[in-house]
Amino acid sequence: MFGSDDDASRDRLLAGLRQRVDDQAVVDAMAAVPREAFVPDSQRSSAYADRPLSIGEGQTISAPHMVAIMAELLDLEAGQTVLEIGTGCGYHAAVTAELVGSEGVYSVEYYESLAREARERLAELGYDGVSIRAGDGHDGWAEHAPYDRAYLTCAAPAFPEAVVEQVRPGGVLLGPLGEGHQTLVKAIKREDGTLERTRHGGVRFVPMQDE
């Protein structure tokens, strides 16, 4: 169980997030999700440190500020359908579920072991409506398309073509793009299928897995 010291760490983290994001709904979602439930036991003492932590398979749980910034850029609202590429431990999916509803979140994870563990963890925490499958994120998840939003939690040279196709016109994509140096890129899909892009600073994410 977490004690007062950990509660203080959580409060400091949330105070810091309020300085980075303007959307109170995003801050509330971050406050609602217990990050300690998503990190390995060996790293529980660092659960509310604002930095990435290793979760195995060479993957990480993103720093809380990055999850919050991405949620704000995506402009998430209740009732939207969202495609996530890179489930990892399920933390980012849980925050997304707080904002759009669990039934609207579809997530693809490359590693079967992480997908299974995330599915079980999310169900235990009440996010059992989140759908997770193991597979190649480059393929997206066509069965539930079109999506209102799609985001990558792993770096790719470009938005995967299949993922772009599965987002509705007017929908938003977000992800760290680039090899080596990465930039957080937001794209609005135009009616003709092309993307209107804006750049939101340098970031560092683990690379997207290739088959």
Contacts in CASP RR format, 6 or more apart in sequence:
PFRMAT RR
TARGET T0000
AUTHOR 0000-0000-0000
METHOD contacts of the structure
MODEL  1
MFGSDDDASRDRLLAGLRQRVDDQAVVDAMAAVPREAFVPDSQRSSAYAD
RPLSIGEGQTISAPHMVAIMAELLDLEAGQTVLEIGTGCGYHAAVTAELV
GSEGVYSVEYYESLAREARERLAELGYDGVSIRAGDGHDGWAEHAPYDRA
YLTCAAPAFPEAVVEQVRPGGVLLGPLGEGHQTLVKAIKREDGTLERTRH
GGVRFVPMQDE
2 10 0 8 1.000
2 36 0 8 1.000
2 44 0 8 1.000
2 47 0 8 1.000
6 36 0 8 1.000
6 45 0 8 1.000
6 47 0 8 1.000
6 48 0 8 1.000
9 47 0 8 1.000
9 48 0 8 1.000
9 49 0 8 1.000
10 35 0 8 1.000
10 48 0 8 1.000
12 48 0 8 1.000
13 48 0 8 1.000
13 49 0 8 1.000
13 50 0 8 1.000
13 64 0 8 1.000
14 27 0 8 1.000
14 30 0 8 1.000
14 31 0 8 1.000
16 50 0 8 1.000
16 65 0 8 1.000
17 26 0 8 1.000
17 27 0 8 1.000
17 30 0 8 1.000
17 64 0 8 1.000
17 65 0 8 1.000
17 68 0 8 1.000
18 27 0 8 1.000
20 65 0 8 1.000
20 68 0 8 1.000
20 69 0 8 1.000
21 27 0 8 1.000
21 68 0 8 1.000
21 69 0 8 1.000
21 71 0 8 1.000
21 72 0 8 1.000
22 72 0 8 1.000
23 71 0 8 1.000
23 72 0 8 1.000
25 99 0 8 1.000
26 68 0 8 1.000
26 71 0 8 1.000
26 72 0 8 1.000
26 76 0 8 1.000
26 99 0 8 1.000
27 68 0 8 1.000
28 98 0 8 1.000
29 71 0 8 1.000
29 95 0 8 1.000
29 98 0 8 1.000
29 99 0 8 1.000
30 64 0 8 1.000
30 67 0 8 1.000
30 68 0 8 1.000
30 71 0 8 1.000
30 95 0 8 1.000
32 98 0 8 1.000
33 91 0 8 1.000
33 94 0 8 1.000
33 95 0 8 1.000
33 98 0 8 1.000
34 125 0 8 1.000
35 47 0 8 1.000
35 48 0 8 1.000
35 61 0 8 1.000
35 64 0 8 1.000
35 91 0 8 1.000
36 44 0 8 1.000
36 47 0 8 1.000
36 48 0 8 1.000
37 121 0 8 1.000
37 124 0 8 1.000
37 125 0 8 1.000
38 55 0 8 1.000
38 61 0 8 1.000
38 89 0 8 1.000
38 90 0 8 1.000
38 91 0 8 1.000
38 94 0 8 1.000
38 121 0 8 1.000
39 46 0 8 1.000
39 47 0 8 1.000
39 53 0 8 1.000
39 55 0 8 1.000
39 61 0 8 1.000
39 89 0 8 1.000
40 53 0 8 1.000
40 54 0 8 1.000
40 55 0 8 1.000
40 56 0 8 1.000
43 53 0 8 1.000
43 54 0 8 1.000
46 53 0 8 1.000
47 53 0 8 1.000
48 64 0 8 1.000
50 63 0 8 1.000
50 64 0 8 1.000
50 65 0 8 1.000
51 63 0 8 1.000
52 60 0 8 1.000
52 61 0 8 1.000
52 62 0 8 1.000
52 63 0 8 1.000
53 60 0 8 1.000
53 61 0 8 1.000
54 60 0 8 1.000
55 61 0 8 1.000
55 88 0 8 1.000
55 89 0 8 1.000
55 114 0 8 1.000
56 114 0 8 1.000
57 111 0 8 1.000
57 113 0 8 1.000
57 114 0 8 1.000
58 206 0 8 1.000
59 88 0 8 1.000
59 89 0 8 1.000
59 111 0 8 1.000
59 114 0 8 1.000
59 206 0 8 1.000
60 206 0 8 1.000
61 88 0 8 1.000
61 89 0 8 1.000
61 91 0 8 1.000
62 91 0 8 1.000
62 92 0 8 1.000
62 153 0 8 1.000
62 205 0 8 1.000
66 203 0 8 1.000
67 91 0 8 1.000
67 92 0 8 1.000
67 95 0 8 1.000
68 95 0 8 1.000
69 184 0 8 1.000
69 200 0 8 1.000
70 92 0 8 1.000
70 151 0 8 1.000
70 174 0 8 1.000
70 175 0 8 1.000
70 184 0 8 1.000
71 95 0 8 1.000
71 96 0 8 1.000
71 99 0 8 1.000
73 172 0 8 1.000
73 174 0 8 1.000
73 184 0 8 1.000
73 186 0 8 1.000
73 200 0 8 1.000
74 82 0 8 1.000
74 149 0 8 1.000
74 151 0 8 1.000
74 172 0 8 1.000
74 174 0 8 1.000
74 186 0 8 1.000
75 149 0 8 1.000
75 172 0 8 1.000
76 82 0 8 1.000
76 96 0 8 1.000
76 99 0 8 1.000
76 100 0 8 1.000
76 149 0 8 1.000
77 99 0 8 1.000
77 100 0 8 1.000
78 99 0 8 1.000
78 100 0 8 1.000
78 101 0 8 1.000
79 100 0 8 1.000
79 101 0 8 1.000
79 104 0 8 1.000
80 100 0 8 1.000
80 104 0 8 1.000
80 148 0 8 1.000
80 149 0 8 1.000
81 100 0 8 1.000
81 104 0 8 1.000
81 106 0 8 1.000
81 144 0 8 1.000
81 146 0 8 1.000
81 147 0 8 1.000
81 148 0 8 1.000
81 149 0 8 1.000
82 96 0 8 1.000
82 100 0 8 1.000
82 104 0 8 1.000
82 105 0 8 1.000
82 106 0 8 1.000
82 147 0 8 1.000
82 148 0 8 1.000
82 149 0 8 1.000
82 150 0 8 1.000
82 151 0 8 1.000
83 106 0 8 1.000
83 107 0 8 1.000
83 108 0 8 1.000
83 140 0 8 1.000
83 141 0 8 1.000
83 144 0 8 1.000
83 145 0 8 1.000
83 147 0 8 1.000
83 149 0 8 1.000
83 150 0 8 1.000
83 151 0 8 1.000
83 163 0 8 1.000
83 166 0 8 1.000
83 167 0 8 1.000
84 92 0 8 1.000
84 93 0 8 1.000
84 96 0 8 1.000
84 105 0 8 1.000
84 106 0 8 1.000
84 107 0 8 1.000
84 108 0 8 1.000
84 150 0 8 1.000
84 151 0 8 1.000
84 153 0 8 1.000
85 107 0 8 1.000
85 108 0 8 1.000
85 137 0 8 1.000
85 140 0 8 1.000
85 150 0 8 1.000
85 151 0 8 1.000
85 152 0 8 1.000
85 153 0 8 1.000
85 154 0 8 1.000
85 160 0 8 1.000
85 163 0 8 1.000
85 208 0 8 1.000
86 107 0 8 1.000
86 108 0 8 1.000
86 109 0 8 1.000
86 110 0 8 1.000
86 137 0 8 1.000
86 152 0 8 1.000
86 153 0 8 1.000
86 154 0 8 1.000
87 93 0 8 1.000
87 107 0 8 1.000
87 108 0 8 1.000
87 109 0 8 1.000
87 114 0 8 1.000
87 115 0 8 1.000
87 118 0 8 1.000
87 132 0 8 1.000
87 153 0 8 1.000
88 109 0 8 1.000
88 111 0 8 1.000
88 114 0 8 1.000
88 115 0 8 1.000
88 118 0 8 1.000
88 153 0 8 1.000
89 114 0 8 1.000
89 117 0 8 1.000
89 118 0 8 1.000
89 121 0 8 1.000
90 107 0 8 1.000
90 118 0 8 1.000
90 121 0 8 1.000
90 122 0 8 1.000
90 130 0 8 1.000
90 132 0 8 1.000
92 153 0 8 1.000
93 105 0 8 1.000
93 107 0 8 1.000
93 118 0 8 1.000
93 122 0 8 1.000
93 127 0 8 1.000
93 130 0 8 1.000
93 132 0 8 1.000
94 122 0 8 1.000
94 125 0 8 1.000
94 127 0 8 1.000
94 130 0 8 1.000
96 105 0 8 1.000
97 104 0 8 1.000
97 105 0 8 1.000
97 122 0 8 1.000
97 127 0 8 1.000
97 129 0 8 1.000
97 130 0 8 1.000
102 126 0 8 1.000
102 127 0 8 1.000
102 128 0 8 1.000
102 129 0 8 1.000
102 130 0 8 1.000
103 129 0 8 1.000
104 129 0 8 1.000
104 130 0 8 1.000
104 131 0 8 1.000
105 127 0 8 1.000
105 129 0 8 1.000
105 130 0 8 1.000
105 131 0 8 1.000
106 130 0 8 1.000
106 131 0 8 1.000
106 132 0 8 1.000
106 141 0 8 1.000
106 144 0 8 1.000
106 147 0 8 1.000
107 118 0 8 1.000
107 130 0 8 1.000
107 131 0 8 1.000
107 132 0 8 1.000
107 133 0 8 1.000
108 132 0 8 1.000
108 133 0 8 1.000
108 134 0 8 1.000
108 135 0 8 1.000
108 136 0 8 1.000
108 137 0 8 1.000
108 139 0 8 1.000
108 140 0 8 1.000
108 141 0 8 1.000
109 115 0 8 1.000
109 118 0 8 1.000
109 132 0 8 1.000
109 133 0 8 1.000
109 134 0 8 1.000
109 135 0 8 1.000
110 134 0 8 1.000
110 135 0 8 1.000
110 136 0 8 1.000
110 137 0 8 1.000
110 209 0 8 1.000
111 134 0 8 1.000
111 209 0 8 1.000
112 134 0 8 1.000
115 132 0 8 1.000
115 133 0 8 1.000
115 134 0 8 1.000
115 135 0 8 1.000
116 134 0 8 1.000
118 132 0 8 1.000
119 130 0 8 1.000
119 132 0 8 1.000
122 128 0 8 1.000
122 129 0 8 1.000
122 130 0 8 1.000
122 132 0 8 1.000
131 144 0 8 1.000
133 141 0 8 1.000
136 209 0 8 1.000
136 211 0 8 1.000
137 160 0 8 1.000
137 163 0 8 1.000
137 208 0 8 1.000
137 209 0 8 1.000
138 160 0 8 1.000
138 162 0 8 1.000
138 163 0 8 1.000
138 208 0 8 1.000
138 210 0 8 1.000
138 211 0 8 1.000
139 160 0 8 1.000
139 162 0 8 1.000
140 160 0 8 1.000
140 162 0 8 1.000
140 163 0 8 1.000
140 166 0 8 1.000
141 166 0 8 1.000
142 162 0 8 1.000
142 166 0 8 1.000
145 165 0 8 1.000
145 166 0 8 1.000
145 167 0 8 1.000
146 166 0 8 1.000
146 167 0 8 1.000
146 168 0 8 1.000
147 166 0 8 1.000
147 167 0 8 1.000
147 168 0 8 1.000
147 171 0 8 1.000
148 167 0 8 1.000
148 168 0 8 1.000
148 171 0 8 1.000
148 172 0 8 1.000
149 167 0 8 1.000
149 171 0 8 1.000
149 172 0 8 1.000
149 173 0 8 1.000
149 174 0 8 1.000
150 163 0 8 1.000
150 166 0 8 1.000
150 167 0 8 1.000
150 172 0 8 1.000
150 173 0 8 1.000
150 174 0 8 1.000
151 173 0 8 1.000
151 174 0 8 1.000
151 175 0 8 1.000
152 159 0 8 1.000
152 163 0 8 1.000
152 174 0 8 1.000
152 175 0 8 1.000
152 176 0 8 1.000
152 205 0 8 1.000
152 208 0 8 1.000
153 205 0 8 1.000
154 176 0 8 1.000
154 205 0 8 1.000
154 206 0 8 1.000
154 207 0 8 1.000
154 208 0 8 1.000
154 209 0 8 1.000
155 175 0 8 1.000
155 176 0 8 1.000
155 177 0 8 1.000
155 178 0 8 1.000
155 179 0 8 1.000
155 180 0 8 1.000
155 182 0 8 1.000
155 204 0 8 1.000
155 205 0 8 1.000
155 206 0 8 1.000
155 207 0 8 1.000
155 208 0 8 1.000
156 175 0 8 1.000
156 176 0 8 1.000
156 177 0 8 1.000
156 178 0 8 1.000
156 207 0 8 1.000
156 208 0 8 1.000
157 177 0 8 1.000
157 178 0 8 1.000
157 179 0 8 1.000
158 177 0 8 1.000
158 178 0 8 1.000
159 173 0 8 1.000
159 175 0 8 1.000
159 177 0 8 1.000
159 185 0 8 1.000
159 187 0 8 1.000
159 195 0 8 1.000
163 173 0 8 1.000
164 173 0 8 1.000
164 189 0 8 1.000
164 193 0 8 1.000
164 195 0 8 1.000
167 173 0 8 1.000
167 189 0 8 1.000
168 189 0 8 1.000
169 189 0 8 1.000
169 190 0 8 1.000
169 191 0 8 1.000
169 193 0 8 1.000
170 188 0 8 1.000
170 189 0 8 1.000
170 190 0 8 1.000
170 191 0 8 1.000
171 188 0 8 1.000
171 189 0 8 1.000
172 186 0 8 1.000
172 187 0 8 1.000
172 188 0 8 1.000
172 189 0 8 1.000
173 186 0 8 1.000
173 187 0 8 1.000
173 189 0 8 1.000
173 195 0 8 1.000
174 184 0 8 1.000
174 185 0 8 1.000
174 186 0 8 1.000
174 187 0 8 1.000
175 184 0 8 1.000
175 185 0 8 1.000
175 186 0 8 1.000
176 182 0 8 1.000
176 183 0 8 1.000
176 184 0 8 1.000
176 185 0 8 1.000
176 203 0 8 1.000
176 204 0 8 1.000
176 205 0 8 1.000
177 183 0 8 1.000
177 184 0 8 1.000
177 185 0 8 1.000
179 207 0 8 1.000
181 202 0 8 1.000
182 202 0 8 1.000
182 203 0 8 1.000
182 204 0 8 1.000
182 205 0 8 1.000
183 199 0 8 1.000
183 200 0 8 1.000
183 201 0 8 1.000
183 202 0 8 1.000
183 203 0 8 1.000
184 199 0 8 1.000
184 200 0 8 1.000
184 201 0 8 1.000
184 202 0 8 1.000
184 203 0 8 1.000
185 197 0 8 1.000
185 198 0 8 1.000
185 199 0 8 1.000
185 200 0 8 1.000
186 197 0 8 1.000
186 198 0 8 1.000
186 200 0 8 1.000
187 195 0 8 1.000
187 196 0 8 1.000
187 197 0 8 1.000
187 198 0 8 1.000
188 195 0 8 1.000
188 196 0 8 1.000
189 195 0 8 1.000
190 196 0 8 1.000
END
